[in-house]
Amino acid sequence: MMNSAQTSSFDPIGPDELRMIEKAFQQELQRRSLSRKSEEAEALAAKLINAYQAGIRDDLGLSIVAGLS
């Protein structure tokens, strides 16, 4: 059973949001010359999704987060 904090913080990522996260992800992969299938790419994707869920909801903010690792 979920507690009320988990229920109220559930915020699904829609198609537009996924496109924004994907754009930041792709740009950073290209900047670092990383393969999509690398461990670094997986970590970057998780970092971007976590940042989005933490409230960073714009291209610039996600790009900054992507470049910080």
N, C-alpha and C positions, 0 to 999 in steps of 0.2 A: 504494500500500500504506500502510495506517495504522500509525503507530508505537504502542507500548503506552500512551503517555500519552493519546493521542486515544481509543483503544479503552476504556480504563478510565474516562475522564471522560464517556463517552456516557451521557446520562441522559434518556431520552425523557420528554416531558411528557404525562401521562395526562389523561383527561377531568376528574377532580376538580381537578387542578392548573390546567388550562385555565380552569375555572370561576372559580377563585380569582384568576387573573391577569386574566380578563375583568371581574370585579367591581371590582378596583382600577382598571382601565382606564376602565370606564364612570363610576365615581365621579369620577375626575379629569377626564374629558371634560366632565362636567356642571358640575363646580366651575369649570372654565375657560371654559365655553360654547364648546367646540370641536366642529367637525364631525368625524365618524369618518373622513371622506375627506381631511382636511387633512394637510399635511406634519407639523404638530406632533403629530397623532394617530399617524401612522406612527412618528415618533421615540419617542413615549411607549410604544407597543406594543413596539418593539425594546428600549427601556430596561428595561421590565418583564420581558421574556423573558430578557434578559441577567442581570438581578438574580436571577431565579429560578434560572437555571443556575449562578450564582455562589454559591448557597446560601441566598438569602433565601426562605424557604418558608412564610411566614405572612402573614395578611391585613394586620396592622399594618405589618410590614416593607415589604411591597409598596406599601402606601398611602403610607408615608414616602418611598420611592424615587420614586413617581409625583409627589409634591408638590415634589420637589427641583429640578425643571427650570424 
